[in-house]
Amino acid sequence: MAYSFQIKSYDDYKDAYKKSIENPEKFWEEVANTFTWQKKWEKALEWNFKEPDVKWFIGGKLNITENALDRHLATQGDTPAIIWEPNNPNEATRTLTYKELHFKVNQFAQVLKNNGVQKGDRICIYMGMIPELPIAMLACARIGAIHSVIFGGFSAKSISDRLQDANAEFIITCDGAYRGAKDIPLKSIIDDALINCPFVKTVIVCERTDTPVSMIKGRDKWWQDEIQKVEAQGIPEVVPESMDSEDPLFILYTSGSTGKPKGVVHTTGGYMVYTTYSFVNVFQYQPGDVHFCTADIGWITGHTYILYSVLCAGGTSLMFEGIPTFPDAGRFWEIVEKHKVNTLYTAPTAIRSLMAYGTEPIEGKDLSSLKVLGTVGEPINEEAWHWYDEHIGKKRCPIVDTWWQTETGGILISNLAGITPAKPSYATLPMPGIELLLMDEKGEEIKGNDVSGNLCIRSPWPSIIRTTYGDHERCRTAYFDTYPDLYFTGDGAYRDENGFYRITGRVDDVLNVSGHRIGTAEVENAINMHTGVLESAVVGFPHDLKGQGIYAYVILDEPKHDAEQTRKDILQTVTRIIGAIAKPDKIQFVKGLPKTRSGKIMRRILRKIAEGEIHQLGDTSTLLDPAVVDEIKEGRV
């Protein structure tokens, strides 16, 4: 299929951008008209950022799976929709054509219906990166259930928190998952999570690793057994549920600046329209191209740029179960060669970790199929950008440096591959429909170029967050309260002399570790639950591999004889409560923390010490106990 909304030149981009700002309703209606709707919308947009209340394509009815699957069957039923590459390179690849994926999604949609799942029910999905994961997500969407995918690295406690928040009565999981040399016992972790979730009615378990599992009578069911029941029923195609444009499609939990994770809600119509538009334009996707996004589907990058946008565009998505360094550091490049990958979308952390192995793993690999490279999750440093350009793209593949968030649904700032200018370490220009501005601490707009400030957005785009599940006030205070009538991203940015944007990092209490957002309060809460810990404070510091590392300052109730063992024990506690992803890189035991007289921890000082800038701490005389700072400086780890 050709894309009528694909930008073909820099002039095209400027023209599209101008139209999108002058008349956003008309602009997005033209894009939305290229999709299949069961009923046309009555009005394109109603919004205010005070409450906030945003509605796109009001009154429109659709089902996203008709756009991701059914509408492609007549013309490209035999085109690969998903190519799956297993963790073990000796295991067979699986390819699902649009026809086969459509069949499997219908089958599993019927499994869900047989188990009493109805429109609006929340379903937690906790699986490894196998084709049954997107099948489960699409089956939920087909019957109007709201999926909430939880990353396979989270602990039982983190899962339990998310299940309770969403009141999810249904779970889809696997016996286990493969990730590099590790086997992750997913079902066993789910069983631990369910101790505090008696409301869960059904757990469907997909076999992957043959890990022994406990199966509770009446609650736990094998995926394959449920499929066989559907085959025995001989049930035809499941009619796609008619969804309102503003009906929720999924909840995805992200770390907030408070300890409790927040459930970001994305709705059906706007998410579909914006994400597909951004995919086709940023990557300059052409029908038949193989798109390899290396993210885990448990994160928003996987939802949007492995699954929904690619399939809605009729594209071919390559999905990889493993990690870039298993069984060796040449794995990505073997996959590129084997499947003739055209677009590769990965994280700066992955690039930096592969750089450490030098160019030997690349030697002898045919990367000539590559046309576009992309980076996601955090700003890419110049050194990594040039390595990626030279050794992977062979200086002939444009690199798209994309900036976006769980809350934005899709890419908001990026160069368009080979169409608009690129600049190393810069996300460059906003997508059509995205009106950026920089604000200062006093709430004034910072105009002109060669300036820095807090990154805000003036008006809504179709895939903007609608609410945080069950707590709309939290959505308002997190994104719309800091600067009235603006969406505040929580990021700082620099706008250069050409108007190109460079993201400078979080300005709130959220860390960006390997492209994953982790709230400092969440980590502190976990550390504080460890026996003997009185108080802790967590900040970020520059990390060569992860971009940002986690530095924890910890006060113990009494000095420990074996500090190293205590550190290990605290790390184990954090792993149990949140997951290994949130483990601090450094733990410094301190007797006190720098606090104001009102008791507020001065994180600015702790951040400077963690970064090694101990001579630039500013005025510390107003602290409750200024001597604490010298002690912390001396004990820096």
Secondary structure, DSSP 8 states (H G I E B T S, - for coil): ---TT---SHHHHHHHHHHHHH-HHHHHHHHHTTS--SB--SEEEEEETTTTEEEEEET-EE-HHHHHTGGGHHHHTTSEEEEEE-SSTTS--EEEEHHHHHHHHHHHHHHHHHTT--TT-EEEEE--SSTHHHHHHHHHHHHT-EEEE--TTB-HHHHHHHHHHHT--EEEEES-EEETTEEE-HHHHHHHHGGG-TT--EEEEE-SS-------TTTEEEHHHHHHHHHHHT--------EETTSEEEEEEE--SSSS-EEEEEEHHHHHHHHHHHHHHHTT--TT-EEEE-S-TTSHHHIIIIIIHHHHTT-EEEEE-S-TTSSSTTHHHHHHHHHT-SEEEE-HHHHHHHHTT-SGGGTT---TT--EEEE-SS---HHHHHHIIIIISTT-S-EEE-B--GGG-S--B---TTTS---TT--BSB-TT--EEEE-TTS-EE-SSSEEEEEEESS--TT---EETT-HHHHHHHHTSSSTTSEEEEEEEEE-TTS-EEEEEESSSEEEETTEEEEHHHHHHHHHTSTTEEEEEEEEEEETTTEEEEEEEEEESS--S-HHHHHHHHHHHHHHHTBGGG--SEEEE-S---B-TTS-B-HHHHHHHHTT-TT-----TTSS-THHHHHHHHT--
